[in-house]
Amino acid sequence: MSVRTYAVILLTGALSACQQTAEPIKASLGEGWQLVWHDEFEQNTIDPTKWQHEVNCRGGGNDEQQCYTARSENSFVESGLLHIVARKEQYTGPLHNADEVTRDAERALLATQPFTSARLRTKHLGDWRYGRFEVRAKLPAGQGAWPAIWMLPTDWHYGRWASSGEIDIMEAVNLNTQTDDKTAPAGSLETRVHGTLHYGGPAPENVYSGTPYRFSDADNPADNFHVYALEWQQDEIRWYVDNVHYATFRHDQWYSTSQQADGSFVENSGFAPFDQRFHLLLNFAVGGNWPANVNDKGVDMSGYPKQMLVDYVRVFQCSQNSETGKGCASVQPSAVHIKGKRQ
């Protein structure tokens, strides 16, 4: 059962049993954050008013080896936790998610993968511009395991990926394998999680920038629950782990270009692409271009099923200025300032 320190019931002599009140959920850091959306996973099923399942076998565009399904074998709620389960099983399903294609011929395309898993999203159920996003989770381990907590644009205002951006709150690959981190002592295990932005132009004109957060071996994120958070305001995005502010990316380091009908590119003004509404995604991928090419390389087929556990997801908006998201920042001077890239 997950720990619920935020929901202590306050009883006084003036309150009867039917007048119980709960302490409000507060952000882990900072003042002025107001809760606007959350899921504590206390119900018996995944809430369809908050989450959609993506159903496809296209490998996420990264040569991943899973089919995402809506089956209870791959995602379910139990004991106050969301379970996202990757299973080693040959599975055939639609190549594309239903809302990704418009023609019947594309909808009929099938693909087969050696794993199944789940990818949940809040698209059109929870969409936000600016805020603080907190997720408490325990991650899967092993070569090829790729859990992620991230955000995509809901409206793709500036065009296809990555003109409209991508915000990765947390990604990890190959936890508990031998690390290839050259700054770590020899023989250390992989403990890094990564915060990243994808931006620039439409692929292959895209770029990305980010930085890792390193846990100690004793506190590996595959062995323990941790809180992964992101604060997003108009001119700045910040990453946190367990209330440690470890990275900042400022607007003068990101950019967005859109491709015109004649093939030329136009740079978008202001704070593009991170000035539009985004939605949340939770998923557990297996294999793919990133995990298969680092650490021990490839995909370890043993040890399945494996799971990603999520205790809660919480979204806050800044009461000081909801239009810009500014005024509630939790800043620590030790945070790395990420440098952007130009294609």
N, C-alpha and C positions, 0 to 999 in steps of 0.2 A: 504494500500500500504506500503511495507516495505521501511525503510530508506536506502538511497544509498549514503552515504557520500563519498564512495571510487570512485564514478563515476562522479564527478563534471566536467562539460565540460568547458575547458579553451578557452576563446575567446580573441584574441588580434587584434590590428588594422591590423596586417599582415596576418591574417587568414580570409578567406571568409567563408561563411556558409558551403561550401562543404569541408572545410579543418579543421573541428573541430577535436580536439584530446582529449582523455580522460585520466585523471590521472590514472596511473597504480595501480592495487590492491597491497597493501602491507600487510605483516603479522602484526598482532596486537601488537606483541612484538618482540624485537630482531632485529639485523642487519644482512644482508647477506642472508636473505631468498628470494628465487626466486619462483614466482608463476609458477607451472607446470600443474595445472589442476584445474578447478573450474566449478561450476554451480550456477548461481545467480537466476535461476528459473524465468527469465523474458519472456520466450517463453510461448506459449499457451498450450503446452503439455509436458509430461515427455519426456526428450530427450533420444531416444533409442540408441544413440551413446555413452551415458554415464551411463545408468542405465538398469539393467535387473530386472524383477520381479521374485521372487521365487513363485511357485504355489504348495502348499502342505497343508495337514491337519494333519500332524504328531505331532503337539504340540511342535515343537522345541526341542524334547528330554527332555523336562522339565515338561511334563503334562500340557502344556498350552492349552487353550480352544478355539483357533482360527484356522480357515482355512485362509491361505494366498492366495490371489487372484491377478489377473492382471486387475480386473474390475475398471472402472473409479469411481465406488461408493466407492472404498477403497483407491484410490490414484489418485490425480490430481493436476495440477498447476493452481492457480488462484491468481490474484492480487500480483504477485511477490513472492508467497509462495508455497512450496510443502505441500500438505495436505495428511497426512496418517491417514485414518479414520477407527476406529473400530466400527462395527455395531453388535447389538444383533439380530441375525437371524440364524435359523437352516440352515446349509449349508453342502452339501456333495461334496467332491472333491477328487483328487488323494492323496493317503497317502504320497507318496514321490515326491520330486521335480524330474523333468525329468532327470537331469544329475546325480542323486544320485544312480540310479539303471541301470542295464544293461539288465535284463531279462524281456521279455514281461509280464510274470506273475506278476512280481513286479510292473510294470508300470500300470497294470490293477487294483491294489488294491485301494480301496476307504475307506474314513473315513468321519464321520459326526461330526461337532462341533457346539456349540451354538453361536459362534461369527465368524465374518469375519474381516480381516484386511489386511495389506500389509507389505511386506518386500522387500526392494530394495537393490541391490548390484551393485558394479562396476567391478565384476570379469571379467577378460580378456578385460575390457574396460578402467579400471584404476587400475593398480597394482604397488605398490611401495615398495622399501626397504629403510627405513629411511625417515625422513621429519617432517614437522609440518602440522598438520591437524586441521582445524578450522571449526566449525559448529555453526551457530547461530540458536537457536530453542526455541520454547515454548512447554512445555510438558503437557500431559494430567494428570488429577487428578482422585483420587478415589481408593477404595480398589480393588486390582486386576489389575490395570493399570500398565503396565511395558514397557515404552519406552526405546529404546537403540540406541546409536551411537557407532559402534564398528568395529573390523577388524578381518578377518580370513585369514589363509594362502591360497594362490592361488594354490600352487603345493603340499602341504602336504608332504614336502621333508623328514620329520622325522617320518612319519607314522600318524595314525589316532589320533583324538582328545584325549588328549591334548598334545601328543608328539610334534606336530608341532606348538603348541601355540594358544593363542587367546588374543587379545588386546581390552579391553573395555574402550573406551574413556569416555563414560558416560552411566550410567544406573540409573534409578530411579524406585522405586516401591511405590505405595499407597500414592502419594503426597496428601497433605491436609487432610489426615486422622489423627487420634490421634497417635502421634509418640510413639514408644517404645524405643526411645533413652534415656537411663538412665542419660545422662549428660544434658538433656534439662529440663527446668522448667516444672512442672506438668501442664497438659492441653495443651501443645504445639502441633502444627500440624507438620506433616511430611514434611520436607523441604530438606532432604539430597539427593545428587546425589553421585554416586560412580565411582571411577576409579579402575580398576582391571586387573590383568594379570592371565591367566590360563596357566599352564605349567606342567612339570613333565613327567609322562608316559601316556600310553593309559588308558582311563577309565577302571577300577576304580583306577588306579594307579596315577591319576591326582591330582594336588593340585592347589590352587589359593591364591593370596595375593592382598590386596588392602586397600583403606581407603576412608571414605566419606568426602564430602565437605558440610558444613551446611550453608544454607541461613538463613537470618532472616525471621520471619513470614511475614514481610511487602514486602519481595522480593522473595516470593515463586516462584520456577521455573515453576509452573503450571499457574501462573498469569502473568508472564513477560518473555520476550525474554532474553536469556543470551548466551554468546559465550563460547562454550566448546571446549577446544583445548588440543592437545597432541603433544609433541616433542619427537621424537624417533631417537636416534642415536645408534651407534654400541654397546656401553657399558652402556647405560642409557636410561630410559624412564621417561618422566616428564608429569604431568597433570596440567591443568590450567582451571580456571573459571573466565571469565571477567578480564583477564590479571593477575589474582592472581595465582602464582605458589604454589600449595598446596601439591604436593606429588612427590617423586622421587623413582624410583626402579632401583637399579644398577645390573649389570650383574652377580656379584658374589653372588647374592641372588636368581637367577633363574637357572633352569637346564632343560635338556631334556633327556629322555631315550627312546630308540626304542626297540620294542619287536622283537626278532629273530624268525626264523622258528621253532627252537626247544623249544620256549617258554621262553627262557632266555632274560634278558634285558641288553642292552649296553648303557652306558652314552655317549651322543654326546658331541663333543669337541667344543672349541671356544665359540661363543656367542649364540649357539643354545638354543632355537628354534627361537629367534628373530633376525635372520640374513638372512632371506629369504623374498621374496616379499609377501605382504599382500594386500587385497582389502577392501574397505569400505562397511559397511552395515548400513541401517537405517530401523528400524522396530518398530511397536507398538504391543506388545503381550498382551494377556489378561489371567490372572491367571497364574498357574504354581507353581512349588515347592517353589520358593522363596516368591513371594508376597502373596500367599495363607496361608503362615505359619507365617507371621509377622504382626505387627500393629493390625488391627481389625480382621484379618484372614479371609480366604475364599475369595469370589469374590462378590462384590456388583453389582447386575445385573441391577441396575437403572442408569439413566442418559445418556444412549447411544442414538445416536452415539456420540463418543468422538474422538478428533483428536490431533495429534502431528503436529505442524507447523514448517517448516524448511525454513529459510530465505535464507541461502546460505551454500554451502560446498566449502572449498578452501584447496588446497594441495600445500605446498611449499617444496622446497629442498634447502639444505644449499650450497651456492656457494663456501664456504671455502673448503669443502671436500665432494663431493657427494658420494664417496665410503664408508665413515664412518658416514656421517651425522654430524660430529663434527665441532665446530667452530662458531655456531650461537646460542648457548644456551641462554635462558632467565632464569636466576636462582635467586631465592629469598631465603634468609637464613631461613625464617620461615617455609619452606616446610618440611613436614614429610618425613623421610626416611623409606620406607616400608621394613620390614624384610620378607625374604623368608621362605618357608617351605620345609621340606623333608618328603616324604611319608614313 
